[in-house]
Amino acid sequence: MQLAWSSPQLEGSCSSSARLRVFAGDQAVAAEDLLSVVAQAPRLGDLAGFRSVRMSFTAGKLTLAVEEVDMHAQALSSAGSPRTITSKTSVSEHADAESLVVHDLLIRGRSILRRAS
């Protein structure tokens, strides 16, 4: 999947292994795994098939999680418009999404954005 970032600060924190390790500490491997799995999946529907990735939905936004790392994101249409996904059953309606905008990465419930500021 293609990843867009809601802020340059978030992108900078997640774009290199060294910077990610600073913010993720002992959860750096899980954070790298999550980012890698999401980036390598061709479409959102493919992510739904990974047992190691937990998927949940709140207020139309998507949370993808591995261990103690949560990625808050929103699927984008091919035109770049945000898609609202309300439940696991509605994932099938958006399974063809090839892009996500990442809003935050939480390590043990703490925002990488807050740590980076």
All heavy atoms as an XYZ file, in Angstrom:
865
protein
N       0.843     -1.171      0.000
C       0.000      0.000      0.000
C       0.888      1.232      0.000
O       1.975      1.222      0.561
C      -0.883      0.021      1.243
C      -1.836     -1.144      1.328
S      -3.116     -0.914      2.571
C      -4.140      0.252      1.717
N       0.355      2.271     -0.576
C       1.046      3.542     -0.507
C       0.650      4.214      0.801
O      -0.518      4.181      1.192
C       0.658      4.426     -1.682
C       1.137      3.886     -3.001
C       0.757      4.814     -4.143
O       0.025      5.780     -3.971
N       1.255      4.509     -5.319
N       1.628      4.803      1.469
C       1.356      5.492      2.722
C       1.546      6.988      2.541
O       2.576      7.435      2.047
C       2.290      4.995      3.828
C       2.179      3.518      4.198
C       3.176      3.174      5.293
C       0.771      3.170      4.634
N       0.534      7.725      2.934
C       0.624      9.175      3.024
C       0.660      9.488      4.511
O       0.209      8.689      5.340
C      -0.592      9.827      2.362
N       1.198     10.614      4.869
C       1.370     10.964      6.284
C       0.630     12.256      6.573
O       0.718     13.200      5.804
C       2.859     11.108      6.595
C       3.611      9.863      6.267
C       4.223      9.557      5.079
C       3.782      8.720      7.096
N       4.769      8.299      5.140
C       4.525      7.763      6.357
C       3.404      8.411      8.401
C       4.887      6.533      6.880
C       3.767      7.178      8.910
C       4.499      6.256      8.159
N      -0.076     12.298      7.692
C      -0.839     13.491      8.047
C       0.053     14.637      8.482
O      -0.385     15.777      8.495
C      -1.865     13.175      9.142
O      -1.199     12.775     10.331
N       1.309     14.333      8.831
C       2.242     15.408      9.192
C       3.662     15.009      8.805
O       4.017     13.830      8.875
C       2.180     15.711     10.692
O       2.912     14.754     11.426
N       4.471     15.985      8.408
C       5.871     15.696      8.091
C       6.625     15.168      9.315
O       7.530     14.343      9.178
C       6.440     17.037      7.650
C       5.277     17.919      7.381
C       4.117     17.364      8.158
N       6.241     15.609     10.484
C       6.880     15.153     11.725
C       6.669     13.648     11.915
O       7.589     12.917     12.267
C       6.308     15.935     12.902
C       6.939     15.622     14.225
C       6.307     16.459     15.341
O       5.200     16.972     15.205
N       7.018     16.582     16.433
N       5.459     13.181     11.662
C       5.149     11.760     11.774
C       5.925     10.965     10.729
O       6.518      9.936     11.040
C       3.643     11.526     11.619
C       3.159     10.087     11.677
C       3.493      9.451     13.022
C       1.664     10.029     11.417
N       5.952     11.452      9.508
C       6.691     10.767      8.456
C       8.177     10.667      8.817
O       8.786      9.604      8.677
C       6.535     11.498      7.123
C       7.271     10.823      5.991
C       7.083     11.520      4.659
O       6.660     12.690      4.629
O       7.373     10.878      3.635
N       8.747     11.753      9.309
C      10.150     11.748      9.696
C      10.439     10.767     10.825
O      11.485     10.126     10.844
N       9.511     10.626     11.742
C       9.690      9.713     12.876
C       9.601      8.254     12.463
O      10.173      7.384     13.117
C       8.630      9.993     13.951
O       8.748     11.305     14.432
N       8.887      7.979     11.385
C       8.645      6.597     10.969
C       9.433      6.172      9.740
O       9.413      4.998      9.385
C       7.155      6.407     10.675
S       6.089      6.612     12.111
N      10.127      7.090      9.097
C      10.745      6.765      7.812
C      12.124      6.125      7.904
O      12.604      5.573      6.930
C      10.800      8.007      6.921
O      11.583      9.005      7.543
N      12.758      6.187      9.058
C      14.052      5.507      9.183
C      14.040      4.621     10.422
O      13.430      4.948     11.442
C      15.200      6.521      9.263
O      15.404      6.974     10.570
N      14.723      3.495     10.311
C      14.780      2.554     11.434
C      15.401      3.196     12.663
O      14.943      2.975     13.785
C      15.579      1.311     11.044
O      14.893      0.586     10.079
N      16.432      4.002     12.459
C      17.119      4.626     13.594
C      16.185      5.590     14.342
O      16.117      5.562     15.573
C      18.366      5.368     13.114
N      15.463      6.415     13.620
C      14.537      7.355     14.272
C      13.385      6.618     14.924
O      12.959      6.966     16.022
C      14.006      8.370     13.260
C      15.140      9.230     12.753
C      14.855     10.639     12.526
N      14.115     11.310     13.566
C      13.381     12.372     13.336
N      13.287     12.864     12.136
N      12.733     12.963     14.311
N      12.889      5.581     14.269
C      11.791      4.806     14.829
C      12.228      4.142     16.133
O      11.475      4.129     17.107
C      11.310      3.758     13.819
C      10.022      3.036     14.147
C       8.868      4.003     14.345
C       9.678      2.055     13.039
N      13.456      3.640     16.187
C      13.963      3.016     17.417
C      14.014      4.007     18.573
O      13.758      3.648     19.717
C      15.349      2.412     17.179
C      15.267      1.000     16.677
C      16.629      0.343     16.598
N      16.828      0.022     15.183
C      17.742      0.553     14.388
N      18.620      1.393     14.846
N      17.800      0.217     13.129
N      14.329      5.264     18.277
C      14.376      6.297     19.325
C      13.004      6.444     19.972
O      12.878      6.535     21.183
C      14.848      7.654     18.738
C      14.629      8.787     19.724
C      16.310      7.568     18.316
N      11.966      6.452     19.152
C      10.615      6.690     19.664
C       9.924      5.423     20.150
O       9.114      5.476     21.074
C       9.753      7.363     18.591
C      10.259      8.712     18.205
C      10.827      8.928     16.975
C      10.199      9.765     19.096
C      11.317     10.173     16.615
C      10.688     11.018     18.758
C      11.249     11.220     17.513
N      10.248      4.283     19.547
C       9.532      3.048     19.878
C      10.225      2.203     20.933
O       9.604      1.310     21.502
C       9.316      2.225     18.608
N      11.495      2.452     21.194
C      12.207      1.699     22.220
C      12.129      0.199     22.004
O      12.399     -0.289     20.910
N      11.712     -0.527     23.050
C      11.674     -1.987     22.955
C      10.551     -2.502     22.048
O      10.458     -3.700     21.808
C      11.583     -2.619     24.340
C      10.303     -2.285     25.080
O       9.552     -1.394     24.638
O      10.050     -2.911     26.122
N       9.719     -1.623     21.540
C       8.677     -2.012     20.594
C       9.055     -1.655     19.153
O       8.231     -1.705     18.249
C       7.348     -1.342     20.963
C       6.723     -1.882     22.224
C       6.339     -3.339     22.084
O       5.672     -3.743     21.141
N       6.793     -4.161     23.024
N      10.332     -1.301     18.931
C      10.786     -0.899     17.598
C      10.598     -2.008     16.566
O      10.186     -1.737     15.432
C      12.244     -0.449     17.645
N      10.866     -3.239     16.935
C      10.703     -4.349     15.989
C       9.230     -4.492     15.599
O       8.911     -4.661     14.420
C      11.266     -5.669     16.570
C      10.909     -6.855     15.691
C      12.768     -5.570     16.748
N       8.345     -4.391     16.567
C       6.907     -4.479     16.266
C       6.477     -3.314     15.380
O       5.687     -3.494     14.444
C       6.095     -4.506     17.553
N       6.986     -2.114     15.659
C       6.651     -0.947     14.840
C       7.149     -1.131     13.412
O       6.418     -0.863     12.446
C       7.242      0.316     15.458
N       8.385     -1.604     13.265
C       8.925     -1.864     11.933
C       8.129     -2.944     11.220
O       7.848     -2.826     10.022
C      10.398     -2.260     12.019
C      11.299     -1.113     12.389
C      12.750     -1.540     12.601
O      13.028     -2.755     12.735
O      13.606     -0.639     12.632
N       7.749     -3.989     11.942
C       6.942     -5.066     11.349
C       5.611     -4.530     10.846
O       5.184     -4.844      9.726
C       6.696     -6.191     12.352
C       7.920     -7.037     12.631
O       8.932     -6.908     11.906
O       7.871     -7.830     13.604
N       4.944     -3.732     11.664
C       3.646     -3.186     11.274
C       3.783     -2.297     10.039
O       3.038     -2.452      9.065
C       3.016     -2.407     12.427
C       1.657     -1.762     12.144
C       0.628     -2.806     11.724
C       1.176     -0.996     13.364
N       4.739     -1.390     10.060
C       4.934     -0.506      8.911
C       5.277     -1.303      7.651
O       4.771     -1.008      6.565
C       6.021      0.527      9.209
C       5.616      1.614     10.201
C       6.847      2.355     10.704
C       4.623      2.582      9.561
N       6.087     -2.324      7.798
C       6.483     -3.146      6.658
C       5.312     -3.934      6.095
O       5.094     -3.963      4.878
C       7.610     -4.098      7.084
O       7.976     -4.918      6.017
N       4.542     -4.581      6.955
C       3.390     -5.368      6.502
C       2.390     -4.475      5.779
O       1.893     -4.819      4.704
C       2.715     -6.099      7.684
C       1.336     -6.620      7.315
C       3.587     -7.236      8.169
N       2.112     -3.314      6.350
C       1.143     -2.399      5.734
C       1.670     -1.912      4.388
O       0.944     -1.917      3.392
C       0.826     -1.215      6.676
C      -0.001     -0.160      5.970
C       0.098     -1.716      7.918
N       2.925     -1.504      4.336
C       3.495     -0.980      3.093
C       3.570     -2.045      1.997
O       3.423     -1.728      0.815
C       4.875     -0.397      3.358
N       3.772     -3.299      2.371
C       3.924     -4.357      1.367
C       2.608     -4.983      0.919
O       2.568     -5.659     -0.109
C       4.867     -5.429      1.893
C       6.288     -4.922      1.987
C       7.243     -5.972      2.507
O       6.994     -7.166      2.422
N       8.360     -5.522      3.054
N       1.545     -4.752      1.662
C       0.241     -5.292      1.263
C      -0.257     -4.513      0.038
O      -0.225     -3.289      0.034
C      -0.762     -5.165      2.401
N      -0.700     -5.215     -0.986
C      -1.175     -4.505     -2.177
C      -2.444     -3.673     -1.930
O      -2.581     -2.582     -2.456
C      -1.472     -5.621     -3.183
C      -0.757     -6.823     -2.674
C      -0.661     -6.653     -1.187
N      -3.347     -4.209     -1.105
C      -4.632     -3.538     -0.869
C      -5.080     -3.763      0.572
O      -4.613     -4.680      1.246
C      -5.701     -4.104     -1.820
C      -5.534     -3.659     -3.268
C      -6.463     -4.406     -4.206
N      -6.198     -5.837     -4.274
C      -5.173     -6.400     -4.921
N      -4.319     -5.663     -5.568
N      -5.017     -7.708     -4.929
N      -6.035     -2.969      1.004
C      -6.578     -3.087      2.350
C      -7.147     -4.477      2.594
O      -6.974     -5.045      3.668
C      -7.647     -2.018      2.592
C      -8.257     -1.975      3.982
C      -7.189     -1.709      5.037
C      -9.344     -0.919      4.043
N      -7.801     -5.045      1.623
C      -8.364     -6.378      1.767
C      -7.309     -7.422      2.096
O      -7.583     -8.374      2.817
N      -6.112     -7.241      1.584
C      -5.033     -8.175      1.885
C      -4.605     -8.068      3.344
O      -4.257     -9.069      3.964
C      -3.830     -7.919      0.971
C      -4.174     -8.153     -0.488
O      -4.752     -9.214     -0.804
O      -3.890     -7.265     -1.309
N      -4.632     -6.873      3.907
C      -4.279     -6.695      5.322
C      -5.261     -7.402      6.237
O      -4.882     -7.902      7.295
C      -4.251     -5.209      5.696
C      -3.017     -4.442      5.296
C      -3.206     -2.960      5.583
C      -1.802     -4.967      6.021
N      -6.513     -7.448      5.840
C      -7.535     -8.092      6.665
C      -7.261     -9.582      6.837
O      -7.713    -10.181      7.805
C      -8.919     -7.870      6.054
N      -6.475    -10.162      5.939
C      -6.179    -11.581      6.011
C      -5.013    -11.953      6.912
O      -4.811    -13.119      7.205
N      -4.245    -10.973      7.374
C      -3.106    -11.262      8.247
C      -3.589    -11.485      9.671
O      -4.181    -10.590     10.279
C      -2.103    -10.098      8.244
C      -1.262    -10.015      7.010
C      -1.522     -9.064      6.047
C      -0.205    -10.885      6.820
C      -0.743     -8.973      4.909
C       0.583    -10.811      5.688
C       0.313     -9.848      4.723
N      -3.296    -12.641     10.229
C      -3.716    -12.922     11.603
C      -2.904    -12.120     12.617
O      -3.376    -11.828     13.701
C      -3.604    -14.413     11.908
C      -4.682    -15.219     11.212
C      -4.650    -16.633     11.650
N      -3.415    -17.252     11.146
C      -3.009    -18.447     11.463
N      -3.708    -19.184     12.297
N      -1.907    -18.948     10.968
N      -1.670    -11.755     12.269
C      -0.823    -11.021     13.214
C      -1.212     -9.552     13.316
O      -0.814     -8.866     14.254
C       0.647    -11.143     12.814
O       0.855    -10.561     11.547
N      -1.985     -9.065     12.362
C      -2.404     -7.657     12.368
C      -3.842     -7.573     12.841
O      -4.747     -8.124     12.230
C      -2.273     -7.025     10.957
C      -2.766     -5.588     10.967
C      -0.833     -7.099     10.464
N      -4.035     -6.894     13.974
C      -5.396     -6.666     14.476
C      -5.947     -5.415     13.813
O      -5.241     -4.425     13.647
C      -5.387     -6.501     15.996
C      -4.945     -7.750     16.732
C      -4.926     -7.574     18.247
N      -4.345     -6.342     18.761
C      -3.051     -6.124     18.934
N      -2.165     -7.053     18.636
N      -2.620     -4.976     19.435
N      -7.220     -5.460     13.467
C      -7.866     -4.348     12.796
C      -9.095     -3.938     13.599
O      -9.897     -4.790     13.983
C      -8.274     -4.817     11.392
C      -8.565     -3.734     10.421
S      -8.987     -4.400      8.767
C      -7.375     -4.694      8.073
N      -9.217     -2.641     13.887
C     -10.407     -2.148     14.576
C     -10.803     -0.810     13.962
O     -10.044     -0.208     13.200
C     -10.157     -2.017     16.079
O      -9.120     -1.109     16.342
N     -12.001     -0.339     14.317
C     -12.564      0.853     13.699
C     -13.220      1.729     14.752
O     -13.954      1.239     15.591
C     -13.612      0.448     12.646
C     -13.089     -0.595     11.712
C     -13.249     -1.938     12.001
C     -12.387     -0.240     10.588
C     -12.739     -2.911     11.168
C     -11.860     -1.211      9.748
C     -12.040     -2.552     10.039
N     -12.936      3.019     14.673
C     -13.554      3.987     15.573
C     -13.842      5.249     14.771
O     -12.929      5.821     14.170
C     -12.621      4.337     16.753
O     -12.235      3.134     17.405
C     -13.298      5.260     17.738
N     -15.084      5.668     14.775
C     -15.506      6.904     14.112
C     -15.023      6.968     12.663
O     -14.555      8.000     12.197
C     -15.026      8.122     14.897
N     -15.116      5.845     11.957
C     -14.736      5.817     10.552
C     -13.253      5.718     10.282
O     -12.832      5.675      9.143
N     -12.447      5.683     11.333
C     -11.002      5.571     11.177
C     -10.562      4.159     11.518
O     -11.172      3.462     12.312
C     -10.300      6.586     12.055
C     -10.647      8.008     11.639
C      -9.469      8.909     11.654
C      -9.808     10.204     10.977
N     -10.128     11.271     11.833
N      -9.475      3.772     10.934
C      -8.949      2.420     11.014
C      -7.765      2.385     11.970
O      -6.927      3.286     11.963
C      -8.503      2.036      9.608
C      -7.709      0.795      9.348
C      -8.537     -0.440      9.669
C      -7.293      0.761      7.884
N      -7.704      1.351     12.795
C      -6.526      1.097     13.621
C      -5.991     -0.270     13.247
O      -6.713     -1.257     13.261
C      -6.864      1.125     15.130
O      -7.377      2.402     15.471
C      -5.626      0.850     15.965
N      -4.708     -0.289     12.883
C      -3.998     -1.533     12.597
C      -2.993     -1.715     13.715
O      -2.298     -0.757     14.083
C      -3.285     -1.449     11.249
C      -4.198     -1.185     10.053
C      -3.388     -0.764      8.841
C      -5.015     -2.418      9.746
N      -2.893     -2.906     14.276
C      -2.033     -3.102     15.444
C      -1.254     -4.405     15.363
O      -1.753     -5.415     14.873
C      -2.876     -3.084     16.714
N      -0.021     -4.341     15.860
C       0.839     -5.508     16.071
C       1.444     -5.313     17.445
O       2.016     -4.250     17.733
C       1.953     -5.605     15.012
C       2.981     -6.644     15.393
C       1.381     -5.903     13.636
N       1.296     -6.299     18.305
C       1.784     -6.233     19.682
C       1.297     -4.943     20.345
O       0.115     -4.697     20.394
C       3.306     -6.390     19.719
C       3.757     -7.761     19.250
C       5.254     -7.952     19.307
O       5.902     -7.344     20.173
O       5.766     -8.715     18.478
N       2.213     -4.083     20.813
C       1.848     -2.859     21.530
C       1.917     -1.620     20.643
O       2.049     -0.499     21.140
C       2.789     -2.677     22.726
C       2.713     -3.790     23.743
C       1.384     -3.839     24.473
O       0.802     -2.781     24.734
O       0.923     -4.951     24.763
N       1.843     -1.807     19.327
C       1.949     -0.709     18.376
C       0.642     -0.583     17.607
O       0.172     -1.552     17.016
C       3.121     -0.941     17.395
C       3.226      0.202     16.399
C       4.431     -1.129     18.150
N       0.065      0.612     17.629
C      -1.181      0.890     16.922
C      -0.949      1.970     15.881
O      -0.389      3.031     16.194
C      -2.262      1.397     17.874
C      -2.633      0.399     18.945
O      -2.493     -0.806     18.716
O      -3.064      0.847     20.025
N      -1.397      1.721     14.667
C      -1.353      2.712     13.601
C      -2.764      3.219     13.372
O      -3.664      2.442     13.072
C      -0.821      2.088     12.303
C      -0.854      3.047     11.117
S      -0.487      2.221      9.546
C       1.256      1.908      9.738
N      -2.956      4.516     13.537
C      -4.250      5.132     13.263
C      -4.185      5.693     11.850
O      -3.300      6.504     11.546
C      -4.556      6.236     14.272
C      -4.804      5.697     15.640
N      -6.020      5.806     16.268
C      -4.009      5.017     16.501
C      -5.951      5.225     17.457
N      -4.736      4.740     17.614
N      -5.100      5.233     11.010
C      -5.043      5.594      9.601
C      -6.445      5.685      9.016
O      -7.432      5.350      9.680
C      -4.226      4.554      8.837
N      -6.483      6.132      7.775
C      -7.744      6.177      7.055
C      -7.456      5.763      5.618
O      -6.467      6.211      5.017
C      -8.329      7.585      7.103
C      -9.763      7.664      6.685
C     -10.399      8.978      7.125
O      -9.720      9.922      7.478
N     -11.709      9.025      7.080
N      -8.289      4.889      5.090
C      -8.145      4.448      3.708
C      -8.476      5.604      2.775
O      -9.308      6.464      3.094
C      -9.068      3.265      3.438
N      -7.805      5.612      1.642
C      -8.049      6.640      0.630
C      -8.569      5.994     -0.645
O      -8.139      4.896     -1.008
C      -6.753      7.393      0.312
C      -6.100      8.151      1.456
C      -4.752      8.709      1.016
C      -7.006      9.263      1.943
N      -9.454      6.696     -1.322
C      -9.924      6.231     -2.634
C      -8.803      6.445     -3.644
O      -7.795      7.096     -3.348
C     -11.163      7.017     -3.060
O     -10.790      8.353     -3.366
N      -8.984      5.945     -4.849
C      -7.954      6.128     -5.881
C      -7.781      7.607     -6.235
O      -6.719      8.010     -6.701
C      -8.295      5.317     -7.131
O      -9.556      5.699     -7.629
N      -8.797      8.412     -5.965
C      -8.704      9.861     -6.205
C      -8.112     10.604     -5.010
O      -7.939     11.819     -5.052
C     -10.085     10.417     -6.527
N      -7.827      9.881     -3.913
C      -7.228     10.500     -2.734
C      -8.220     10.993     -1.696
O      -7.840     11.659     -0.740
N      -9.491     10.649     -1.850
C     -10.506     11.047     -0.876
C     -10.542     10.050      0.273
O     -10.480      8.838      0.044
C     -11.885     11.091     -1.526
O     -11.890     11.989     -2.593
N     -10.678     10.541      1.510
C     -10.776      9.623      2.660
C     -12.024      8.754      2.562
O     -13.082      9.212      2.156
C     -10.869     10.563      3.864
C     -10.377     11.878      3.384
C     -10.682     11.937      1.919
N     -11.867      7.498      2.930
C     -12.984      6.559      2.974
C     -13.338      6.298      4.432
O     -12.457      6.157      5.268
C     -12.602      5.239      2.315
C     -12.358      5.345      0.835
C     -11.955      4.017      0.282
N     -11.959      4.014     -1.167
C     -11.791      2.926     -1.889
N     -11.589      1.761     -1.311
N     -11.812      2.986     -3.194
N     -14.621      6.211      4.706
C     -15.088      5.934      6.057
C     -15.394      4.448      6.167
O     -16.223      3.919      5.426
C     -16.347      6.753      6.379
O     -16.015      8.141      6.240
C     -16.834      6.491      7.788
N     -14.701      3.790      7.089
C     -14.914      2.364      7.331
C     -15.452      2.241      8.747
O     -14.790      2.617      9.698
C     -13.611      1.565      7.172
C     -13.022      1.798      5.780
C     -13.867      0.081      7.415
C     -11.670      1.178      5.575
N     -16.655      1.728      8.877
C     -17.317      1.719     10.176
C     -17.208      0.410     10.940
O     -17.416      0.386     12.142
C     -18.803      2.078     10.004
O     -19.383      1.154      9.080
C     -18.966      3.493      9.497
N     -16.897     -0.680     10.234
C     -16.842     -1.975     10.912
C     -16.037     -2.960     10.074
O     -15.734     -2.700      8.912
C     -18.246     -2.532     11.126
O     -18.817     -2.867      9.872
N     -15.722     -4.070     10.671
C     -14.969     -5.120      9.968
C     -15.741     -5.593      8.732
O     -15.148     -5.895      7.711
C     -14.696     -6.286     10.912
C     -13.758     -7.301     10.331
C     -12.547     -7.448     11.155
C     -11.623     -8.481     10.562
N     -10.300     -8.390     11.064
N     -17.063     -5.623      8.829
C     -17.849     -6.081      7.682
C     -17.783     -5.089      6.529
O     -17.881     -5.494      5.378
C     -19.320     -6.327      8.074
O     -19.853     -5.139      8.649
C     -19.447     -7.486      9.035
N     -17.588     -3.808      6.804
C     -17.518     -2.834      5.715
C     -16.138     -2.780      5.067
O     -15.955     -2.092      4.070
C     -17.954     -1.444      6.187
O     -17.015     -0.881      7.061
N     -15.162     -3.510      5.604
C     -13.840     -3.570      4.976
C     -13.977     -4.110      3.554
O     -13.301     -3.637      2.639
C     -12.854     -4.431      5.795
C     -11.588     -4.716      5.012
C     -12.501     -3.744      7.084
N     -14.876     -5.066      3.353
C     -15.036     -5.649      2.017
C     -15.444     -4.585      0.990
O     -15.070     -4.678     -0.176
C     -16.039     -6.793      2.036
O     -17.306     -6.335      2.446
N     -16.178     -3.568      1.416
C     -16.577     -2.489      0.512
C     -15.375     -1.640      0.098
O     -15.416     -0.973     -0.930
C     -17.614     -1.588      1.186
C     -18.903     -2.278      1.535
C     -19.773     -1.413      2.442
O     -19.616     -0.172      2.439
O     -20.604     -1.990      3.166
N     -14.333     -1.645      0.911
C     -13.152     -0.817      0.663
C     -11.894     -1.660      0.470
O     -10.780     -1.143      0.537
C     -12.943      0.140      1.835
C     -14.151      0.965      2.134
N     -14.549      2.017      1.348
C     -15.078      0.873      3.122
C     -15.652      2.548      1.839
N     -15.999      1.873      2.920
N     -12.075     -2.943      0.226
C     -10.948     -3.868      0.131
C      -9.970     -3.509     -0.974
O      -8.794     -3.862     -0.911
C     -11.460     -5.292     -0.072
N     -10.439     -2.759     -1.975
C      -9.579     -2.402     -3.096
C      -8.705     -1.180     -2.819
O      -7.863     -0.818     -3.646
C     -10.423     -2.161     -4.342
C     -11.377     -0.987     -4.179
O     -11.740     -0.650     -3.023
O     -11.782     -0.401     -5.204
N      -8.852     -0.556     -1.651
C      -8.050      0.634     -1.324
C      -6.570      0.280     -1.359
O      -6.143     -0.706     -0.762
C      -8.443      1.182      0.047
N      -5.795      1.088     -2.059
C      -4.358      0.854     -2.198
C      -3.519      1.884     -1.446
O      -2.294      1.843     -1.508
C      -3.976      0.867     -3.681
C      -4.635     -0.242     -4.472
C      -4.308     -0.192     -5.954
O      -3.767      0.823     -6.431
O      -4.606     -1.183     -6.629
N      -4.190      2.816     -0.761
C      -3.478      3.879     -0.055
C      -4.103      4.153      1.298
O      -5.319      4.026      1.467
C      -3.518      5.181     -0.862
O      -2.978      4.997     -2.141
N      -3.259      4.537      2.237
C      -3.701      4.950      3.565
C      -3.042      6.274      3.915
O      -1.886      6.506      3.555
C      -3.266      3.941      4.634
C      -3.845      2.545      4.644
C      -3.164      1.717      5.733
C      -5.344      2.592      4.872
N      -3.762      7.102      4.634
C      -3.134      8.259      5.252
C      -2.953      7.895      6.722
O      -3.903      7.488      7.392
C      -3.922      9.575      5.063
C      -5.306      9.515      5.667
C      -3.144     10.750      5.623
N      -1.723      7.975      7.198
C      -1.402      7.620      8.576
C      -1.507      8.872      9.423
O      -0.854      9.883      9.145
C       0.020      7.007      8.676
C       0.336      6.629     10.115
C       0.140      5.799      7.758
N      -2.344      8.805     10.470
C      -2.556      9.949     11.351
C      -1.679      9.906     12.595
O      -1.332     10.942     13.147
C      -4.027     10.034     11.775
C      -4.949     10.285     10.634
N      -4.963     11.454      9.920
C      -5.876      9.483     10.046
C      -5.859     11.391      8.962
N      -6.425     10.201      9.008
N      -1.333      8.699     13.051
C      -0.489      8.583     14.244
C      -0.019      7.139     14.388
O      -0.617      6.228     13.832
C      -1.261      8.996     15.498
C      -0.351      9.444     16.644
O       0.886      9.333     16.525
O      -0.883      9.901     17.668
N       1.041      6.979     15.133
C       1.545      5.669     15.521
C       1.669      5.718     17.032
O       2.317      6.632     17.569
C       2.907      5.410     14.864
C       3.356      3.967     14.800
C       2.488      3.182     13.814
C       4.811      3.878     14.364
N       1.000      4.804     17.705
C       1.039      4.779     19.158
C       1.858      3.586     19.625
O       1.672      2.475     19.139
C      -0.370      4.676     19.747
C      -1.172      5.976     19.792
C      -1.598      6.409     18.425
C      -2.355      5.810     20.690
N       2.758      3.846     20.549
C       3.578      2.815     21.152
C       3.115      2.691     22.598
O       3.220      3.648     23.369
C       5.082      3.171     21.119
C       5.516      3.620     19.718
C       5.910      2.014     21.657
C       5.378      2.608     18.628
N       2.560      1.518     22.931
C       1.983      1.314     24.269
C       1.052      2.469     24.659
O       1.096      2.983     25.768
C       3.081      1.141     25.301
C       3.824     -0.152     25.136
C       4.675     -0.440     26.357
N       5.162     -1.792     26.261
C       6.429     -2.129     26.381
N       7.335     -1.225     26.643
N       6.791     -3.386     26.278
N       0.238      2.891     23.716
C      -0.757      3.922     23.973
C      -0.249      5.352     23.929
O      -1.028      6.282     24.090
N       1.046      5.545     23.695
C       1.613      6.902     23.642
C       1.930      7.279     22.218
O       2.612      6.568     21.498
C       2.879      6.978     24.506
C       2.537      6.758     25.985
C       3.650      7.091     26.895
N       3.999      8.499     26.804
C       5.192      8.977     27.095
N       6.154      8.173     27.489
N       5.452     10.256     26.986
N       1.474      8.449     21.818
C       1.629      8.946     20.466
C       3.091      9.248     20.131
O       3.793      9.887     20.907
C       0.805     10.222     20.310
O       1.142     10.888     19.116
N       3.515      8.802     18.971
C       4.838      9.160     18.478
C       4.900     10.667     18.228
O       5.931     11.292     18.437
C       5.173      8.361     17.188
C       5.984      7.142     17.569
C       5.889      9.172     16.163
C       6.605      6.408     16.421
N       3.797     11.253     17.805
C       3.783     12.698     17.563
C       4.065     13.482     18.838
O       4.776     14.485     18.804
C       2.424     13.128     16.975
C       2.211     12.761     15.523
C       0.787     13.056     15.108
C       3.197     13.495     14.627
N       3.507     13.068     19.947
C       3.757     13.766     21.219
C       5.199     13.609     21.663
O       5.804     14.519     22.189
C       2.811     13.266     22.297
C       1.441     13.824     22.117
C       0.583     13.575     23.327
N      -0.770     13.409     22.824
C      -1.607     12.490     23.181
N      -1.274     11.612     24.098
N      -2.795     12.414     22.659
N       5.748     12.406     21.463
C       7.134     12.166     21.852
C       8.084     12.957     20.987
O       9.144     13.379     21.448
C       7.473     10.676     21.727
C       6.825      9.833     22.776
C       7.223      8.398     22.598
N       6.718      7.592     23.686
C       6.970      6.317     23.801
N       7.680      5.677     22.898
N       6.495      5.640     24.819
N       7.758     13.143     19.712
C       8.649     13.821     18.775
C       8.617     15.343     18.933
O       9.514     16.027     18.461
C       8.281     13.451     17.336
N       7.604     15.857     19.601
C       7.504     17.325     19.718
C       8.239     17.865     20.914
O       8.769     17.239     21.731
C       6.062     17.753     19.771
O       5.362     17.120     20.801
